[in-house]
Amino acid sequence: MSSKVYDEHYYEKMWRTESGSLRWEDPAQQYDLNLKLNNLEHFFRYKGKVLFVGTAKGFEIRMARQRGWEAFGTDFSEYAISHCDPTIKDFIQLADSRNLPFPDDSFDVVAGFNTVEHTGRGKAEEVSLALKEASRVAKDGLLFKVAIKHWAVTHYLDPALIELQPLLFWIEGVERLGKHRFFHAEIGPAPLHTWIVYYCKEKWKRTLGDSQDTRYLAQQIENAIKKV
């Protein structure tokens, strides 16, 4: 999807910004930001180095830094970057999620909130590239909030239609990379709000322990992937 879609009209006029603007002080914005950071801190119980992929104007970076994280972000919208929150301009940069300008294991966690599924209009091969890059630069884990393909979703309200992938695509897309293991998925009342968490395989084992249940869960994941 062209970065030109995410221009001034998208950020300042679209229906999704009910206040008419993406503003830091908007109560709805603050609610969403707290939800994102609370989930991040629930699954990763330390204030490490985090990269937000598709961070738009960088509000996630600002709140994360206020809460003690060493936070950075990228977005591929030139408009968003040039109009980013002035308090975090040194911690955000223009970049495509399919080609992140960072060495391997640069961050403890990589997070993306309703952004990664937009890569390449949601086409499986393009999203897979974004997942590969996120996994490459994330040392400990990944946290995504994504829209998934679901029988209840007949269309996706966005300036350009994107393909939605099923939940299993997201699980196996990272599992096949071999570095991170699927850990948790929470699908809300609307399938447009699906949180997916991955841990590095060593952390996954440490967190769950070596038990019959752990081995069973690992086998279930592997069996599901073989069916894809």
N, C-alpha and C positions, 0 to 999 in steps of 0.2 A: 504494500500500500504506500502510495507516495506520501512523503513527509509534508507535501503541500496541502494535503487534506487537513492536516492539523495546524491550521493557520489562525489568524486573528478571529475569524468568524467562529471557528470551532471552540476556541477557548473563551471568547467573550460574549457570544450570542446564542450558542446552542442551547437546546432545551435542557440538556443535562446539567447546566449550571443555572439552576432555578433563580439564583439571585441576579443573574445577568452578567456575572463575572466570576472567575475563579479567584476568590479572595481568601487570604489567610484568616482573617477575623470572622468570616462567616460561620455561624454556629454549626451548620451542617458540615462544613469543611473540618471544623475542630472535632466533631463527633467521629467522622470517618478516620481522621488521622489518629485519634486515640484508639479506635478499634484496630487499626493496622499495627500500631506500636505495641498495643497490649498483646496481640497475637504473636508478634515477633518475640516479645519478652517471655511469653508463656512457653514457647518451644525452645528458645535459646536463652538460657538463664544466665546470661553474662552480657556486659556492655562492651562488645567487641567492635570489629570493623565490618561495616555493612555497606553493600552497594544496592541502590534502588534503580532497577532498570525500567525505563519509561516513567521517570519521575515528574514529567511536565515542568511546572515552575519550581519544583524542588521543595515543596512543603514537607514531604516526608523527611527530607534531609534536615530541615530546620527543627522539626519536632524531635527527631532522633538525637540530634546533637544537644538539644535542651535536656534530654533525658539521659545523657551520658555516653551515647554511642559515638564512635568515630565514623561518621556517615558521609557517603558520597553518592553521586547519582549520574545517570546518563539519560538523554532523550534524543530522538532523531528529528524533533521538530525545531527548526531554526527559530521559529517565532517563540516557542516556549523557552528556549535557552536564552534568547535575547531579552525576554521579559521575565526572567526568573526572579525569585525572591532575592532582593539585594543582600540579605544577610548571609546567603550561602553561595554567592557567585563564584567563589574560589574552590568550591567543592562539587561543581556540576560541569559537565561537558557534553558537547554534541557527539553522539555516537550511535551506530546501528547495533541493535542487540545481537545481530548475527556476526558481528565482528568487533568485539569489545577490545579496546586498546589497553589491556592490562595483562601482566604475566599470569601464569598459572598460580592458583592459590593466593591471589592478592587480597582476598576478603574472607572473613570468617563465614559470612552469610551473604547470599544474594537473594533479593526479594523483588517481586514484581506484582503489582496490584492491578488486575484487569488491563494488562499491557502486553504481556508476552503472546497472548492468543491473537493479537492484531498483526503480528509479524507476517509480512508477505500475504496480507489479506486472509490470514488464518490457514493457509495451505500447509498440509502436514509436513512437507519437505522443508518449508521455510521455518515453521515453528520449531522443527527438530534442530535446525541450525542454531536457533536462539537458545534452546535447551542445552545443546552441546557447549555453547559459549558460557552460559551461566554456570553449568557444572564445572567447567574448566577453571574458572576464576574463583569458585567457592571452595573453601577448605573444609568447612564443617557441615554446611547444609544449605538448603534452599527453601524458600517460602513463597508460594504463589497463591494469588487469588485470581481465579480465571472463570470465564464463562464456558460451559461445556455443552456439547450436543445432548439434547434431552427431548423426549417425546413432547414435553409441555412447551418447548420453544419452537415456534413456527417462523419467527423472524428475529432479527437482531437490530435494534434501533441504533443506527450509527450512520455517519455521513456516507459510508460505502459499505455494502454488505461484506461480511467476512464469513469464512467457513468456521463452523464450530466443531471441535473434535470431542469424542466421548472421553469419559474419565479414564478408561483403560489406556487410551493413547498417551495421556499425561504420565501415568504410572510407568508404562513400559518405555516411554521415550527417554526417561532419565535412567531407569534400571539398566537398559541396554548399554549405556555408556560405561557402566561398571564401577563408577566412583561413589555414587550415592544410592541409598536404598530408600524406597518409599516407606514412609512412616505413618502418615495420618491423613485422612481426608474428611472434611466436614462439609456436607452439602446442605445448605439452608433451605427454607421453604420455597425459595425461588432458585432454580438451578443456575441463575446468573451469579450466584454467590457461593462459589466453591473454593474452600481453602485446602491446599495440598502442601504437605510438609515432607521433606526428605532429610535424612541424616547421612553423613559419610558412613560407609559400611562399618568401620571400627566403632564409631559412636553409637550406631544402631545396635550393635551387639552389646556394648557396655550398658546402654540404656535399658534394653529389654532383658539382658542376662541370658545365660545359656540354659534354657529350660525346654521342656517338651512343647509348650505353647509357642515359644519363640521359633523353634525349628518348624513347627507346623505352619506358622504364619509365613516364614520364608518360603516354604514349599508351595503354599497357596499362591504367593506372588509369582513364583517361577512358573507354576502351572498355567496361570492366567496369561502370562507373557507368551508362552509356547503356543497358545491358541490364536494369537494375533497373526 
